[in-house]
Amino acid sequence: MLARSLSEASDSQPLPAPKDPEPQRAFSWIPEILKPGVFLSLHPDQTMNESSRCRVTGERSLHRSRWTEVGEIDYVDGNGQPRTWECVHRAARAEAVIIVATLKPSGKVILVRQFRPPVGGPVLEFPAGLVDPGEGWAEAAVRELKEETGYSGNITTVGPRGFSSPGLLSEGCAFARLEVDETLAENQNPVHEREPSEFMEVLLVEPEEIGAVFAREITAGVSLDIKLYAWFASRLLG
């Protein structure tokens, strides 16, 4: 549930990045070069001078509310020039998990159409939510899927920690893949546990029909979450 904060106290210390309980299995699907602890070896003719010379030297808070904080970062650029950059943090530096849940045996993917106030309308997305204190990515994904859609699933893989809008937002996030056994009684009549501030519809989509679904939603005035589009980009652009 991305709309809520992890903590009532916005001045609490930042939380550490969530840890997946089974990192070997969690990263088994990722190409070797993208796994944690594996670094890109540059060709002798290549350098990272432009980015490696930049460094953050400090930060100050410009505004703090119950849910977010706006900060101003001091940094030195690749030419040694001092600069500033405004950024946004979630309260308590909360992180998020994006849930790619597939029904078995049908193969349908669970999506949600959710009203997003900052966009001013509904957005077609994967289910997603914040990682609570003490949780890992996998635990949060299972909990959030149940809360938002009513479906109970099992984790298959968890991706690496990344950033969806690093030019503005410090929030880290990760994809989690789940399988949902639709033969179970609890998944034949799912009952969600949403918060009062959440307004959404659940869509069950055949992957091969995703292009038509996107076209229909856009025509109806629904926006697309770019993470959802990126996930299916190879199918759409391939």
RODO-2510 file (C-alpha; in nm, 4 decimals, decimal comma):
residues 238
     n   res          X          Y          Z
     1     m     0,0000     0,0000     0,0000
     2     l     0,2136     0,2821    -0,1341
     3     a    -0,0064     0,5601     0,0023
     4     r     0,0734     0,4984     0,3658
     5     s     0,3731     0,5669     0,5842
     6     l     0,5701     0,3125     0,7806
     7     s     0,5870     0,5317     1,0841
     8     e     0,3863     0,8033     1,2505
     9     a     0,7126     0,9686     1,3517
    10     s     0,8615     1,1361     1,0449
    11     d     1,1806     1,2213     1,2313
    12     s     1,2714     0,8572     1,2924
    13     q     1,5981     0,7148     1,1630
    14     p     1,6029     0,5742     0,8072
    15     l     1,5267     0,2041     0,7848
    16     p     1,7831    -0,0365     0,6375
    17     a     1,7029    -0,1862     0,2994
    18     p     1,4785    -0,4930     0,3339
    19     k     1,6547    -0,8276     0,3265
    20     d     1,5184    -1,1243     0,1373
    21     p     1,5323    -1,4413     0,3469
    22     e     1,6553    -1,6572     0,0570
    23     p     1,8955    -1,4446    -0,1499
    24     q     2,0310    -1,7363    -0,3539
    25     r     1,6880    -1,8407    -0,4765
    26     a     1,5677    -1,4839    -0,4969
    27     f     1,8355    -1,3800    -0,7456
    28     s     1,8570    -1,7042    -0,9412
    29     w     1,6804    -1,5600    -1,2459
    30     i     1,8989    -1,2493    -1,2766
    31     p     2,1882    -1,2395    -1,5271
    32     e     2,5193    -1,2854    -1,3467
    33     i     2,6362    -0,9294    -1,4106
    34     l     2,3323    -0,7867    -1,2283
    35     k     2,3627    -0,9944    -0,9109
    36     p     2,4692    -0,8313    -0,5827
    37     g     2,8454    -0,8136    -0,5426
    38     v     2,9154    -0,8514    -0,9154
    39     f     3,0644    -0,5411    -1,0743
    40     l     3,0956    -0,4400    -1,4356
    41     s     3,4498    -0,4602    -1,5726
    42     l     3,5094    -0,1767    -1,8171
    43     h     3,7154    -0,2076    -2,1310
    44     p     4,0603    -0,0441    -2,0881
    45     d     3,9517     0,2348    -2,3242
    46     q     3,6428     0,3103    -2,1160
    47     t     3,6261     0,5129    -1,7966
    48     m     3,3672     0,6066    -1,5348
    49     n     3,5236     0,9445    -1,4653
    50     e     3,2074     1,1460    -1,5194
    51     s     3,0056     0,9637    -1,2552
    52     s     3,2764     0,8335    -1,0215
    53     r     3,4142     1,1803    -0,9480
    54     c     3,0746     1,3043    -0,8254
    55     r     3,0023     1,2776    -0,4531
    56     v     2,7381     1,3868    -0,2049
    57     t     2,8718     1,6146     0,0675
    58     g     2,5611     1,6890     0,2732
    59     e     2,1849     1,7307     0,2888
    60     r     1,9340     1,9530     0,4652
    61     s     1,5602     1,9104     0,5174
    62     l     1,3434     2,1729     0,3441
    63     h     1,0035     2,0390     0,4433
    64     r     0,8791     1,7422     0,6424
    65     s     0,5244     1,6068     0,6619
    66     r     0,3580     1,2929     0,7912
    67     w     0,4275     1,0991     0,4726
    68     t     0,7223     1,2592     0,2939
    69     e     1,0262     1,4814     0,3306
    70     v     1,1751     1,7232     0,0775
    71     g     1,5499     1,7631     0,1044
    72     e     1,8237     1,9620    -0,0620
    73     i     2,1412     1,7675    -0,1355
    74     d     2,4860     1,9243    -0,1592
    75     y     2,7186     1,7465    -0,4002
    76     v     3,0312     1,7978    -0,6038
    77     d     3,0024     1,7236    -0,9756
    78     g     3,2541     1,5509    -1,2023
    79     n     3,4396     1,8785    -1,2596
    80     g     3,4719     1,9591    -0,8898
    81     q     3,1909     2,2166    -0,9032
    82     p     2,9668     2,2393    -0,5915
    83     r     2,5984     2,1965    -0,6756
    84     t     2,2622     2,1351    -0,5074
    85     w     1,9754     1,8996    -0,5901
    86     e     1,6259     1,8750    -0,4460
    87     c     1,4919     1,5282    -0,3648
    88     v     1,1968     1,3559    -0,1989
    89     h     1,2139     1,0825     0,0669
    90     r     0,9353     0,8706     0,2093
    91     a     0,8861     0,9017     0,5829
    92     a     1,1334     0,6738     0,7633
    93     r     1,2915     0,6063     0,4199
    94     a     1,0334     0,3364     0,3459
    95     e     1,0932     0,1045     0,0512
    96     a     0,8434    -0,0632    -0,1826
    97     v     0,7815    -0,3988    -0,3496
    98     i     0,6160    -0,4444    -0,6911
    99     i     0,4179    -0,7669    -0,7180
   100     v     0,4002    -0,9740    -1,0371
   101     a     0,1471    -1,2428    -0,9489
   102     t     0,0436    -1,5154    -1,1934
   103     l    -0,2610    -1,7366    -1,1516
   104     k    -0,1983    -2,1085    -1,1922
   105     p    -0,2956    -2,2937    -1,4018
   106     s    -0,4603    -2,0239    -1,6189
   107     g    -0,1485    -1,8065    -1,6501
   108     k    -0,3402    -1,4825    -1,6023
   109     v    -0,1586    -1,1907    -1,4396
   110     i    -0,3110    -0,9875    -1,1563
   111     l    -0,3245    -0,6110    -1,2197
   112     v    -0,5009    -0,3285    -1,0395
   113     r    -0,6584    -0,0067    -1,1595
   114     q    -0,6098     0,2387    -0,8740
   115     f    -0,6963     0,6044    -0,8226
   116     r    -0,3759     0,8034    -0,7684
   117     p    -0,4284     1,1595    -0,6415
   118     p    -0,0922     1,2937    -0,7705
   119     v    -0,1887     1,1850    -1,1225
   120     g    -0,5455     1,3073    -1,0868
   121     g    -0,7014     0,9814    -1,2011
   122     p    -0,6806     0,6030    -1,2206
   123     v    -0,3555     0,4225    -1,3045
   124     l    -0,3151     0,0655    -1,4298
   125     e    -0,0443    -0,1022    -1,2205
   126     f     0,0922    -0,4157    -1,0681
   127     p    -0,0169    -0,4569    -0,7052
   128     a     0,2460    -0,2926    -0,4856
   129     g     0,3108    -0,1719    -0,1339
   130     l     0,5515    -0,0547     0,1299
   131     v     0,7762    -0,2885     0,3252
   132     d     0,6924    -0,2740     0,6945
   133     p     0,9661    -0,2553     0,9610
   134     g     1,1192    -0,5998     1,0139
   135     e     0,9858    -0,7394     0,6862
   136     g     1,1756    -0,8653     0,3833
   137     w     1,0721    -0,8057     0,0228
   138     a     0,9118    -1,1522    -0,0019
   139     e     0,7075    -1,1238     0,3161
   140     a     0,5825    -0,7779     0,2183
   141     a     0,4831    -0,8997    -0,1289
   142     v     0,2708    -1,1857     0,0055
   143     r     0,1027    -0,9563     0,2596
   144     e     0,0347    -0,6726     0,0158
   145     l    -0,1078    -0,9026    -0,2520
   146     k    -0,3564    -1,0377     0,0014
   147     e    -0,4464    -0,6923     0,1320
   148     e    -0,4978    -0,5293    -0,2080
   149     t    -0,6498    -0,8137    -0,4116
   150     g    -0,7524    -1,0874    -0,1686
   151     y    -0,5343    -1,3465    -0,3421
   152     s    -0,2897    -1,5664    -0,1502
   153     g     0,0327    -1,6468    -0,3338
   154     n     0,3741    -1,8043    -0,2938
   155     i     0,7009    -1,6310    -0,3746
   156     t     0,9055    -1,7699    -0,6642
   157     t     1,1692    -1,4985    -0,7105
   158     v     1,2648    -1,1540    -0,5814
   159     g     1,4676    -0,9150    -0,7937
   160     p     1,7456    -0,6757    -0,6909
   161     r     1,6855    -0,3444    -0,5184
   162     g     1,6509    -0,0610    -0,7696
   163     f     1,4997     0,2854    -0,8106
   164     s     1,1971     0,3898    -1,0156
   165     s     1,2600     0,7654    -1,0269
   166     p     1,6183     0,8292    -0,9062
   167     g     1,6240     1,1859    -1,0328
   168     l     1,3746     1,2829    -0,7627
   169     l     1,2851     0,9988    -0,5252
   170     s     1,5200     0,8068    -0,2935
   171     e     1,2746     0,5167    -0,2489
   172     g     1,4242     0,1777    -0,3266
   173     c     1,2026    -0,0926    -0,4729
   174     a     1,2165    -0,4511    -0,5972
   175     f     1,0051    -0,6811    -0,8122
   176     a     0,8668    -0,9951    -0,6517
   177     r     0,7166    -1,2778    -0,8547
   178     l     0,4423    -1,4923    -0,7021
   179     e     0,2311    -1,7856    -0,8112
   180     v    -0,1336    -1,8019    -0,7061
   181     d    -0,3035    -2,1424    -0,6979
   182     e    -0,6487    -2,0624    -0,8330
   183     t    -0,7781    -2,4084    -0,7438
   184     l    -0,7726    -2,3158    -0,3733
   185     a    -1,1052    -2,2053    -0,2256
   186     e    -0,9523    -1,8863    -0,0834
   187     n    -0,8425    -1,7815    -0,4330
   188     q    -1,1733    -1,8651    -0,6004
   189     n    -1,3570    -1,6052    -0,3931
   190     p    -1,0791    -1,3654    -0,2822
   191     v    -1,1607    -1,1096    -0,0148
   192     h    -0,9370    -0,8034    -0,0008
   193     e    -0,8277    -0,6178     0,3134
   194     r    -0,7733    -0,2679     0,1738
   195     e    -0,7387     0,0489     0,3740
   196     p    -1,0266     0,3022     0,3587
   197     s    -0,8141     0,5359     0,1451
   198     e    -0,7567     0,2772    -0,1293
   199     f    -0,9903     0,2696    -0,4280
   200     m    -0,9102     0,0111    -0,6951
   201     e    -1,0381    -0,2654    -0,9179
   202     v    -0,8638    -0,5996    -0,9754
   203     l    -0,8039    -0,7130    -1,3338
   204     l    -0,7037    -1,0652    -1,4402
   205     v    -0,5227    -1,0373    -1,7725
   206     e    -0,3961    -1,2910    -2,0250
   207     p    -0,0327    -1,1909    -2,0981
   208     e    -0,0839    -1,2209    -2,4748
   209     e    -0,3681    -0,9677    -2,4512
   210     i    -0,1707    -0,7034    -2,2613
   211     g    -0,1341    -0,4754    -2,5654
   212     a    -0,5096    -0,4670    -2,6193
   213     v    -0,5642    -0,4085    -2,2477
   214     f    -0,3244    -0,1133    -2,2495
   215     a    -0,4975     0,0374    -2,5543
   216     r    -0,8408    -0,0041    -2,3962
   217     e    -0,7343     0,1498    -2,0658
   218     i    -0,5615     0,4474    -2,2301
   219     t    -0,8674     0,5102    -2,4485
   220     a    -1,0781     0,5115    -2,1312
   221     g    -0,8541     0,7785    -1,9747
   222     v    -0,6525     0,5456    -1,7520
   223     s    -0,2797     0,6135    -1,7155
   224     l    -0,0131     0,3411    -1,7224
   225     d     0,2443     0,2822    -1,4518
   226     i     0,5711     0,2828    -1,6462
   227     k     0,6999    -0,0159    -1,4460
   228     l     0,4058    -0,2201    -1,5736
   229     y     0,4752    -0,1154    -1,9319
   230     a     0,8470    -0,1862    -1,8958
   231     w     0,7769    -0,5394    -1,7711
   232     f     0,5820    -0,6208    -2,0882
   233     a     0,7912    -0,4061    -2,3250
   234     s     0,9653    -0,6988    -2,4926
   235     r     0,6284    -0,8529    -2,5743
   236     l     0,4937    -0,5214    -2,7072
   237     l     0,8033    -0,3994    -2,8919
   238     g     0,9714    -0,7298    -2,9734
***
